[in-house]
Amino acid sequence: MKYGAAVRWLVVRAIVDPGSVEAEAADALVAALNAGGHDVDEIDLAGDAITICMTADEHRAYESVGADHPDPVTAAHISLLQAADGIAFAFPTMWMAPAALKGWLERVMLPDIAFRLDEKSRVLKPGLTNVRHLAVVTTTDHPKKHRLAYGDPARRLVMRSIRSLCNRRCKTTWLAMHDRSRASDTEAASFVARVSSTFEAL
């Protein structure tokens, strides 16, 4: 197996509208991975009973809580994160990543889970060394040049921040559909087909 070819994928959806092109693309992603013989775990942040905002008690316990998280849903998601060697996020880009996804990241990307802090240098050390492939499937209502002009925060969040917590040789895949609200049905179908072909080739 070539390096970067994930065997077990965790697909994290932050999609509210089940009839949207993002939902179709996420379905195509999962179908392609299954067809390729991968094991696929899914988390649906619109459907799972996970609280978006951390409570005051959770903030206070942030540096001490770990895989034995007191919230059973969060604990289950941490287990899936630790078992995955590929992670794919599917979401619409608005201001940046959806609030549900950002809240989920804050809950599961915990010290001694996603990273370790060197006590002397205060430098973060990656904790998700099991993750060898990181992928995003997203849409935006803006042209690509506008997304780039305001700093491309969603891409930086995943491809820089989260990527830095993964295996140092982690590969990345970014698939984005721009001008979604003005796209034709043919253009939407073309994007979904591109998602399928990309993940079938992994």
Contacts in CASP RR format, 6 or more apart in sequence:
PFRMAT RR
TARGET T0000
AUTHOR 0000-0000-0000
METHOD contacts of the structure
MODEL  1
MKYGAAVRWLVVRAIVDPGSVEAEAADALVAALNAGGHDVDEIDLAGDAI
TICMTADEHRAYESVGADHPDPVTAAHISLLQAADGIAFAFPTMWMAPAA
LKGWLERVMLPDIAFRLDEKSRVLKPGLTNVRHLAVVTTTDHPKKHRLAY
GDPARRLVMRSIRSLCNRRCKTTWLAMHDRSRASDTEAASFVARVSSTFE
AL
1 7 0 8 1.000
3 132 0 8 1.000
3 169 0 8 1.000
3 171 0 8 1.000
4 132 0 8 1.000
4 133 0 8 1.000
4 169 0 8 1.000
4 170 0 8 1.000
4 171 0 8 1.000
5 132 0 8 1.000
5 133 0 8 1.000
5 202 0 8 1.000
6 38 0 8 1.000
6 84 0 8 1.000
6 85 0 8 1.000
6 86 0 8 1.000
6 132 0 8 1.000
6 133 0 8 1.000
6 202 0 8 1.000
7 38 0 8 1.000
7 39 0 8 1.000
7 85 0 8 1.000
8 38 0 8 1.000
8 39 0 8 1.000
8 40 0 8 1.000
8 41 0 8 1.000
8 83 0 8 1.000
8 84 0 8 1.000
8 85 0 8 1.000
8 86 0 8 1.000
9 33 0 8 1.000
9 38 0 8 1.000
9 39 0 8 1.000
9 40 0 8 1.000
9 41 0 8 1.000
9 84 0 8 1.000
9 85 0 8 1.000
9 86 0 8 1.000
9 87 0 8 1.000
9 88 0 8 1.000
9 133 0 8 1.000
10 41 0 8 1.000
10 42 0 8 1.000
10 43 0 8 1.000
10 80 0 8 1.000
10 81 0 8 1.000
10 83 0 8 1.000
10 84 0 8 1.000
10 86 0 8 1.000
10 87 0 8 1.000
10 88 0 8 1.000
11 26 0 8 1.000
11 29 0 8 1.000
11 30 0 8 1.000
11 33 0 8 1.000
11 40 0 8 1.000
11 41 0 8 1.000
11 42 0 8 1.000
11 43 0 8 1.000
11 87 0 8 1.000
11 88 0 8 1.000
11 90 0 8 1.000
12 42 0 8 1.000
12 43 0 8 1.000
12 45 0 8 1.000
12 87 0 8 1.000
12 88 0 8 1.000
12 89 0 8 1.000
12 90 0 8 1.000
12 101 0 8 1.000
12 104 0 8 1.000
13 23 0 8 1.000
13 26 0 8 1.000
13 42 0 8 1.000
13 43 0 8 1.000
13 44 0 8 1.000
13 45 0 8 1.000
13 46 0 8 1.000
13 90 0 8 1.000
13 91 0 8 1.000
14 45 0 8 1.000
14 46 0 8 1.000
14 89 0 8 1.000
14 90 0 8 1.000
14 91 0 8 1.000
14 97 0 8 1.000
14 98 0 8 1.000
14 100 0 8 1.000
14 101 0 8 1.000
14 104 0 8 1.000
15 22 0 8 1.000
15 23 0 8 1.000
15 26 0 8 1.000
15 44 0 8 1.000
15 46 0 8 1.000
15 90 0 8 1.000
15 91 0 8 1.000
15 92 0 8 1.000
16 46 0 8 1.000
16 98 0 8 1.000
17 23 0 8 1.000
20 92 0 8 1.000
20 139 0 8 1.000
21 139 0 8 1.000
21 177 0 8 1.000
21 180 0 8 1.000
21 183 0 8 1.000
21 188 0 8 1.000
21 191 0 8 1.000
21 192 0 8 1.000
22 90 0 8 1.000
22 91 0 8 1.000
22 92 0 8 1.000
22 137 0 8 1.000
22 138 0 8 1.000
22 139 0 8 1.000
24 188 0 8 1.000
24 192 0 8 1.000
25 90 0 8 1.000
25 137 0 8 1.000
25 139 0 8 1.000
25 175 0 8 1.000
25 177 0 8 1.000
25 191 0 8 1.000
25 192 0 8 1.000
25 195 0 8 1.000
26 90 0 8 1.000
26 137 0 8 1.000
28 192 0 8 1.000
28 193 0 8 1.000
28 195 0 8 1.000
28 196 0 8 1.000
28 199 0 8 1.000
29 88 0 8 1.000
29 90 0 8 1.000
29 135 0 8 1.000
29 137 0 8 1.000
29 195 0 8 1.000
29 196 0 8 1.000
29 199 0 8 1.000
30 40 0 8 1.000
30 42 0 8 1.000
31 196 0 8 1.000
32 195 0 8 1.000
32 196 0 8 1.000
32 197 0 8 1.000
32 198 0 8 1.000
32 199 0 8 1.000
32 200 0 8 1.000
33 40 0 8 1.000
33 88 0 8 1.000
33 199 0 8 1.000
33 202 0 8 1.000
34 40 0 8 1.000
35 200 0 8 1.000
36 200 0 8 1.000
36 202 0 8 1.000
38 202 0 8 1.000
41 80 0 8 1.000
41 83 0 8 1.000
41 84 0 8 1.000
43 77 0 8 1.000
43 80 0 8 1.000
43 104 0 8 1.000
45 98 0 8 1.000
45 100 0 8 1.000
45 101 0 8 1.000
45 104 0 8 1.000
46 100 0 8 1.000
48 73 0 8 1.000
48 77 0 8 1.000
49 73 0 8 1.000
50 71 0 8 1.000
50 73 0 8 1.000
50 74 0 8 1.000
50 77 0 8 1.000
50 100 0 8 1.000
50 104 0 8 1.000
50 107 0 8 1.000
51 71 0 8 1.000
51 107 0 8 1.000
52 99 0 8 1.000
52 100 0 8 1.000
52 103 0 8 1.000
52 104 0 8 1.000
53 103 0 8 1.000
54 62 0 8 1.000
54 103 0 8 1.000
54 106 0 8 1.000
54 107 0 8 1.000
58 65 0 8 1.000
58 107 0 8 1.000
62 110 0 8 1.000
62 111 0 8 1.000
63 111 0 8 1.000
65 110 0 8 1.000
66 78 0 8 1.000
66 110 0 8 1.000
66 111 0 8 1.000
66 112 0 8 1.000
66 113 0 8 1.000
67 75 0 8 1.000
67 78 0 8 1.000
67 79 0 8 1.000
67 82 0 8 1.000
67 113 0 8 1.000
68 75 0 8 1.000
69 75 0 8 1.000
69 78 0 8 1.000
69 107 0 8 1.000
69 110 0 8 1.000
71 107 0 8 1.000
74 107 0 8 1.000
74 108 0 8 1.000
77 104 0 8 1.000
77 107 0 8 1.000
77 108 0 8 1.000
78 108 0 8 1.000
78 110 0 8 1.000
78 113 0 8 1.000
81 87 0 8 1.000
81 108 0 8 1.000
81 113 0 8 1.000
81 114 0 8 1.000
81 128 0 8 1.000
82 113 0 8 1.000
82 128 0 8 1.000
82 130 0 8 1.000
83 130 0 8 1.000
84 130 0 8 1.000
84 131 0 8 1.000
85 130 0 8 1.000
85 131 0 8 1.000
85 132 0 8 1.000
85 133 0 8 1.000
86 131 0 8 1.000
86 132 0 8 1.000
86 133 0 8 1.000
86 134 0 8 1.000
86 135 0 8 1.000
87 131 0 8 1.000
87 133 0 8 1.000
87 134 0 8 1.000
87 135 0 8 1.000
87 162 0 8 1.000
88 134 0 8 1.000
88 135 0 8 1.000
88 136 0 8 1.000
88 137 0 8 1.000
88 173 0 8 1.000
88 199 0 8 1.000
89 97 0 8 1.000
89 101 0 8 1.000
89 135 0 8 1.000
89 136 0 8 1.000
89 137 0 8 1.000
89 138 0 8 1.000
89 158 0 8 1.000
90 136 0 8 1.000
90 137 0 8 1.000
90 138 0 8 1.000
91 97 0 8 1.000
91 98 0 8 1.000
91 101 0 8 1.000
91 136 0 8 1.000
91 138 0 8 1.000
91 154 0 8 1.000
92 98 0 8 1.000
92 138 0 8 1.000
92 139 0 8 1.000
92 140 0 8 1.000
92 180 0 8 1.000
93 138 0 8 1.000
93 139 0 8 1.000
93 140 0 8 1.000
93 147 0 8 1.000
93 154 0 8 1.000
93 176 0 8 1.000
94 140 0 8 1.000
94 141 0 8 1.000
95 153 0 8 1.000
96 102 0 8 1.000
96 153 0 8 1.000
96 154 0 8 1.000
96 157 0 8 1.000
97 153 0 8 1.000
97 154 0 8 1.000
97 157 0 8 1.000
97 158 0 8 1.000
102 157 0 8 1.000
105 162 0 8 1.000
108 114 0 8 1.000
109 115 0 8 1.000
109 162 0 8 1.000
109 165 0 8 1.000
111 117 0 8 1.000
112 127 0 8 1.000
113 127 0 8 1.000
114 126 0 8 1.000
114 127 0 8 1.000
114 128 0 8 1.000
114 165 0 8 1.000
115 124 0 8 1.000
115 125 0 8 1.000
115 126 0 8 1.000
115 127 0 8 1.000
115 128 0 8 1.000
115 165 0 8 1.000
116 124 0 8 1.000
116 125 0 8 1.000
116 127 0 8 1.000
117 123 0 8 1.000
117 124 0 8 1.000
117 125 0 8 1.000
118 124 0 8 1.000
118 125 0 8 1.000
124 164 0 8 1.000
124 165 0 8 1.000
126 164 0 8 1.000
126 165 0 8 1.000
126 166 0 8 1.000
126 167 0 8 1.000
126 168 0 8 1.000
127 165 0 8 1.000
128 165 0 8 1.000
128 166 0 8 1.000
128 167 0 8 1.000
129 166 0 8 1.000
129 167 0 8 1.000
129 168 0 8 1.000
130 167 0 8 1.000
131 165 0 8 1.000
131 166 0 8 1.000
131 167 0 8 1.000
131 170 0 8 1.000
132 166 0 8 1.000
132 167 0 8 1.000
132 169 0 8 1.000
132 170 0 8 1.000
132 171 0 8 1.000
133 170 0 8 1.000
133 171 0 8 1.000
133 172 0 8 1.000
133 173 0 8 1.000
133 202 0 8 1.000
134 158 0 8 1.000
134 159 0 8 1.000
134 162 0 8 1.000
134 163 0 8 1.000
134 166 0 8 1.000
134 170 0 8 1.000
134 171 0 8 1.000
134 172 0 8 1.000
134 173 0 8 1.000
135 172 0 8 1.000
135 173 0 8 1.000
135 174 0 8 1.000
135 175 0 8 1.000
135 199 0 8 1.000
136 154 0 8 1.000
136 155 0 8 1.000
136 158 0 8 1.000
136 159 0 8 1.000
136 173 0 8 1.000
136 174 0 8 1.000
136 175 0 8 1.000
136 176 0 8 1.000
137 175 0 8 1.000
137 195 0 8 1.000
138 154 0 8 1.000
138 175 0 8 1.000
138 176 0 8 1.000
138 177 0 8 1.000
139 176 0 8 1.000
139 177 0 8 1.000
139 178 0 8 1.000
139 180 0 8 1.000
139 191 0 8 1.000
140 147 0 8 1.000
140 176 0 8 1.000
140 177 0 8 1.000
140 178 0 8 1.000
140 179 0 8 1.000
140 180 0 8 1.000
141 179 0 8 1.000
141 180 0 8 1.000
141 181 0 8 1.000
142 178 0 8 1.000
142 179 0 8 1.000
143 178 0 8 1.000
143 179 0 8 1.000
144 176 0 8 1.000
144 178 0 8 1.000
147 176 0 8 1.000
147 178 0 8 1.000
155 174 0 8 1.000
158 174 0 8 1.000
159 172 0 8 1.000
159 174 0 8 1.000
163 170 0 8 1.000
163 172 0 8 1.000
173 198 0 8 1.000
173 199 0 8 1.000
173 202 0 8 1.000
175 191 0 8 1.000
175 194 0 8 1.000
175 195 0 8 1.000
175 198 0 8 1.000
177 183 0 8 1.000
177 187 0 8 1.000
177 188 0 8 1.000
177 191 0 8 1.000
180 188 0 8 1.000
183 191 0 8 1.000
END
